[in-house]
Amino acid sequence: MLPLTFPLHRQILLKRRIWSSCCRRLAAMSSLLIHQPHYSWLKELGLTEDNDGVYNGTWGGRGEVVTSYCPANNLPIARVRQATLEEYNETVIKAKEAWQVWADVPAPKRGEIVRQIGDALRKKISVLGHLVSLEMGKILVEGVGEVQEYVDICDYAVGLSRIVGGPILPSERPGHALIEQWNPVGLVGIITAFNFPVAVYGWNNALALICGDVCLWKGAPTTSLTSVAVTKIIAQVLEDNNLPGAICSLTCGGADIGNAIAKDESVDLVSFTGSTNVGKQVALKVQERFGRNLLELGGNNAIIVFEDADLNLVTPSVLFAAVGTAGQRCTTARRLFLHESIHDDIVQKLSKAYAQVRIGDPWESDTLCGPLHTKQSVEMFLSAIEQAKCEGGTVVCGGKIIDRSGNFVEPTIMTGLAHDSPIVHKETFAPILYIIKFKTEAEAFAWNNEVKQGLSSSIFTKDLGRIFRWLGPKGSDCGIVNVNIPTSGAEIGGAFGGEKHTGGGRESGSDSWKHYMRRSTW
Ligand code: NAD
């Protein structure tokens, strides 16, 4: 009740304001996708309209409330309360306490917990894949495939939990044993990008856990619902095993929380996946405190097609690598070098194939290309096309935004640019492919290597000598060097990562586990 002394007209005005604000809130509530019957499956992941974005054994979130939007229609899905810096600090303390427990669990038993996490993810693979598709915008098979990658790395890590260790070396001292022992680093801060909101965390989390580390995750703010849903699945496993939840902590947030992780001496390893620009800032901060980091940054990946290649392989491979995930993979093919003798033929075949790509809602089974993640991504796409035109490029197909709700653009092919044009050397996170003619092998290899980034690369050829030159010291300088397959995609068994401005880190298989441990020689 308003005091009677309050002037009547002001009372009416105020009541109207309160009423309209209530209406707005009600409208906002009912317009959330989570309230629509069609999206009731979100509740299977424990999500509600307002979700806590902090987990350290208990759930919280006293920071900014962030709404997650669906890139296919820009409608709000649900909200997540982000972490404050105070909550971040509280979480680090709890994670460090949890490490005291976790480090004492024998490695194969840690593997057993990771096996249970993998099984829990298997049970939710479809519903979690749908959430990835809804919130990130990638097509459903890719969303489900991403959860599968987490499941696979769990399987891999379970086996690894029984074999990680160092050698016993011959000692020059009589009666002495020379042993290398690996111990966990402690707390791993994991900062991830929007485009792989499940798999990248999974790659880090499964390996870090079997190594005896605890994890603190900060995903991209635009995919906070996925971070919360994944953490709920893991938290249940930890709880069922009477283990502290802070072993797998979560602090949703933006640059403020990422920056806190980078600067924090309590974080023993910072694993950062994201753009080269932000990665550099993070790396410098970590370096300043002599911390450890593992960087997985931007790529600018090329495919080279020689005149002797099996040309039937080329069109589907390039299409998959350049258009898949709407050009938003770190391994997306952005540059295509074609031998001059086959250039026109391949450009024509690719244009035909591009015209048949079904663009639409990512969860529809016949869609091949979904939307870009945000409205800003669409702006970046348009500005790259304009810059490429200014630098002499011609649009062969695509080049425009699609007139419908959501962040849809046409997959684009451009020709006529010089191999060293500024735009060709830039990673634009969108489906734009620059096609460039070459004459000689030496020229094509040099162009592959001349960009700052060094993530993925492919050649298409049947010439064995050339394949070995490509794989050898004067061949591709990238972390992923492919032959007769496209640039995108990765297998968890091999080490994944890239050189130069891609950061030099290696995640996933092979001996990547060594990043998550410290070595002592005795
Ligand atoms: P981004 O660099 O904008 O953000 C990545 C993460 O960093 C997010 O969680 C973000 O909130 C956080 N962040 C932002 N500012 C920060 C700061 N000042 N300090 C600490 N953290 C901060 O990247 P993005 O747009 O989310 O992802 C796309 C980029 O990620 C592309 O460049 C892509 O190539 C790269 N990527 C690389 C790999 C790889 O394995 N090499 C994998 C996936 C994505």
Boltz pocket constraint, residues with backbone or C-beta under 6 A from the ligand:
constraints:
  - pocket:
      binder: B
      contacts: [[A, 191], [A, 192], [A, 193], [A, 194], [A, 195], [A, 196], [A, 200], [A, 218], [A, 219], [A, 220], [A, 221], [A, 253], [A, 254], [A, 255], [A, 256], [A, 257], [A, 258], [A, 259], [A, 262], [A, 273], [A, 274], [A, 275], [A, 276], [A, 278], [A, 279], [A, 281], [A, 282], [A, 295], [A, 296], [A, 297], [A, 298], [A, 299], [A, 329], [A, 330], [A, 331], [A, 427], [A, 429], [A, 455], [A, 497], [A, 498], [A, 502]]
      max_distance: 6.0
